[in-house]
Amino acid sequence: MYEIDKEQFGTFLSQLRRERGMTQKDLAERLYISDKAVSKWERGLSLPDIALLQPLAELFGVSITELLSGRRIQPEEPMAVRDVDALLSSALHLTEEERTIQREHRRTWGRRYVLALLAFALEVFLLRNAVPLFADETVMLWLTPFFGAAFGSYFVFFCKEKLPPFYDQYRVNFYSDGVLRMNVPGVYFNNRNWPHIVDAVRTWSCAVMAGWVPLFVLVWQLQRAAPEAVFVITFITGMTSILGGLFVPIYVVGRKYE
């Protein structure tokens, strides 16, 4: 199969961008992607998703064939049918590299999730007799690792790595998929900030599972020192870990990469 010359594509894209007086950040904002992605294209490290070829061609006033060829094609310069077919065939395979990267990224997080879950189980086993893990006054604290495991399993193994196109076309501040409903006021989801949001939830999930038992022991010691404030300590710990540890990072990265 004909392969697109990544370096030639990147050089041509950089040339087109500079002719329009655009920075990499300007181009990234027009396409709802990160400027790091544009940098990788121009350095010949990767190619854009096939869905971005038409917007790129329209933005710079060239044809998709010229974009894939990495050069301007003069009107009097005919192209053989086999050459056009080869370019189109290679374009259809542009997303394979991206899918491979996404699969490896998901596998990496899958391994991290399993290790965090094993760490959580081991910590519970080792400390089961040292502290009252499931005492009535501390049972609320176990909602946090429960949510961590539940959210983590979805975002690591099942969530979509890419949002439908309408998220990039309209300002949508909710996400719905099966039983999951997510609405973060002030944050509009799109394919520029979604990967960062997904990784933020994955990070929180693994951190909660791996670190919850040591935190629980600390909270238990505080409650022993101030038994009259058991409810307050439990409530503050639970809400801080869920709201501060999960929704604040979602809000921050969602706004930063929006």
GISULVEN-V478187 format. One record per helix or strand of 3 or more residues. SS is the DSSP state (~ for helix, > for strand). FROM is the first residue (numbers start at 1). TO is the last residue. If there is no record, write none. Layout:
# GISULVEN-V478187
ss=[SS | SS]
from=[FROM | FROM]
to=[TO | TO]
This chain:
# GISULVEN-V478187
ss=[~ | ~ | ~ | ~ | ~ | ~ | ~ | ~ | ~ | > | > | ~ | ~]
from=[6 | 24 | 35 | 50 | 64 | 81 | 94 | 136 | 166 | 174 | 180 | 194 | 227]
to=[19 | 31 | 42 | 60 | 69 | 92 | 127 | 157 | 169 | 177 | 183 | 225 | 256]
